[in-house]
Amino acid sequence: MATSLGQLLDALADLARALDDSPAVRADAATALGQVGRALTQLRRDGVSPIAGDQREQRVAALATACTELAARAPATEGTLSRLAAAAADTLAVLHPDTTVASRWAAATAVAETVTPLVKVIGEHLPPGPAAEWLTEVGHQAVLVQQAAALQPPTRADAVLLDRPVPGPAAGTSIDPALVVPDSVGVLLRATARANDPPSVAEVLAYTLAAQTLSSTAERLGPADAPDAERPRAGDAWRAVRAALRPYDDGSRHPHEHTPFGVTAAGRLHAVLSAVESDPATGTASLRASVAAGAQHLPTLASQLLYRTVRSWADTGALIAYACDLPPRDERVAAYLRGYQSGGLVRVHADDLQPVAGALHNARLLSLAVADRVADPGVRATVGFPQRTWVANRTVLDHPQTPVALSQAMQEAYQHVQSARAQRPGPGRAR
């Protein structure tokens, strides 16, 4: 089952506050601090500040050293605390390719917040000596990192990384949305996270179909108090993305012998949610919670496709299309006149991708609205709900310019639906 760095850190801190201070638990807490030190060392090595050697990097490095030195003087053990801390450190390593300096600082502050409850577990039972001195140093350095975080706090958008689902062992036969949705969303976020290895057009078409299905399911399961004309149409916006991609190709639109992991995950998500009854009253609490949690990540998916995948396509010129399907350009007159013949194919420029960029922009805005509507207080209280991502989404929605942009996106999504209906052929004659 998918998990997130934030879930692991929250579970670690909560468990540390609930346990007693028996010798076995104290040893487990000290070992957990060693894993925390490993995580902080990795973050410091990758960079938690745009300025090398500034106060944030110094504080994180000092706390990592103190945690490591204390753990080296503790009895070797393995308990729940140390396993949770090790899982958090491993999750950070998995997320490394998707991190930025700002998100690493957000992760470092969250990791440092688990130190204080772990130190309290060990308490004052240590006899005077090096271990007790290092324990005092750990507590001191943890406070300094928290002070640095108060002076230079991570933004809400930077903290979204903490909620990113990291897929667990694949459960290919499962049809439980509580398992399939977070696992599939985690795979899709990972598949679209890096601009240096962008997905193909065929893969993006699969991803947008899964996003459309998840959005449509969230719209059905969300509150129905608003008039139909005022409800966000994120599903239609994601459908519009696929329509905007219709003219473009990169050679990937053909049957493949091996299905990419992201496409497999998108297919699982689409199949499981398509089987859900359209009547909102039939949705179970587990279904509502999983869909609401998954919907919080759709704006991030749209942003990654917009600012990484489409930008990479534009920079590398990886796509081709028929000139007659693109905006007119003087240098393409001959290719335009050749129509759908081989001589009509041209290399796609950045300006030609504006329809795709606009469709993804609308999908992001409307996904924000749907994610907020489906996240009622009862759903937000469930275990594993991505609170940090929801708060970041709300920050965007609360911006003064968002309502106007959202209204325009809804209008364009509605126009797309009407245009698609008008292009459908009428019923054929039958005998």
Salt bridges, closest charged atoms under 4 A:
ASP10 OD1 - ARG388 NH2 3.32
ASP14 OD1 - ARG17 NH1 3.29
ASP21 OD2 - HIS125 NE2 2.78
ASP46 OD2 - HIS96 ND1 2.99
ASP54 OD2 - ARG56 NE 3.48
GLU57 OE1 - ARG44 NH1 3.47
GLU69 OE1 - ARG73 NH1 2.85
ASP90 OD1 - ARG38 NH2 3.11
ASP98 OD2 - ARG164 NH1 3.59
ASP98 OD2 - ARG190 NE 3.63
ASP98 OD1 - ARG194 NH1 3.11
ASP163 OD1 - ARG388 NH1 3.24
ASP183 OD2 - ARG268 NH1 3.48
ASP225 OD1 - ARG373 NH2 3.84
ASP228 OD2 - ARG233 NH2 3.17
ASP236 OD2 - ARG233 NH1 3.43
ASP236 OD1 - ARG239 NH1 2.63
GLU257 OE2 - HIS258 NE2 3.84
GLU331 OE2 - ARG329 NE 2.90
ASP352 OD2 - ARG332 NH2 2.50
ASP372 OD2 - ARG394 NH1 2.77
ASP398 OD1 - ARG394 NH2 2.30
